[in-house]
Amino acid sequence: MSTTAAPRPEFRDREGAVEPDLVAAEAAAAAFLKALGMDHDSEHLRATPGRMARAWAEMLTPRPFNLTTFPNEEGYDELVLARGIPFRSICEHHLLPFTGHACVGYLPGERVLGLSKLARVVEHFACRPQTQERLTKQTADWLQAQLGAKAVGVVLKAEHSCMTLRGALATGSSTVTSTLLGTLRTDPSSRQEFLALAGF
């Protein structure tokens, strides 16, 4: 028998978040393009401010979901990992995208999580201006709090366009961050097993 937890506020709205105002965003995008010397009245750019507004609203609005867990009736006591989870977020310092892949795993306690929800949790915290370090830790801390798992591990590998398209112009560089909780942090053999399975 499965249990679906009631939707929690943090799944649907970030604290203090408001609905996007696409009309105001489009006007601001038009002003932004004009300030950069672009003629957005040209045929090619005429609809660009509206497209910009809709694109940014989509990137910064996480999809709502419910946390689905199931009783761990078999007493499964080994790692559960989802690897290669694609994600994209926005660097809060330059408002440029960073994209990559996540590995999320946990050591179950009394309940196990529907596998797709590991990806949805990453997406939820990625849909906001972020740092990769914070995104890694928020995902791990949230799963630990919600599941009561014996251990949680999150590793993110991402390419930051604020490094590759400007500034250092470090094309092809990537950044890896990790957060390990519970026995994955305190037990060296468990830590080694997780990082080996993560493949980073």
Protein Blocks (a to p, Z undefined) as FASTA:
>chain_A
ZZdddddfklmpcghiacddfklmmmmmmmmmmmnopafkbmklmmmmmmmmmmmmmmmm
ccdddddddddfkopabdcddehiacddddfklopacddddddddddffbccdfklmmmm
mmmmmnccddfklmmmmmmmmmmmmnopabdcdddddddfklmmgmjlpghiacddddde
hjllmmmklmmmmmmmnoZZ
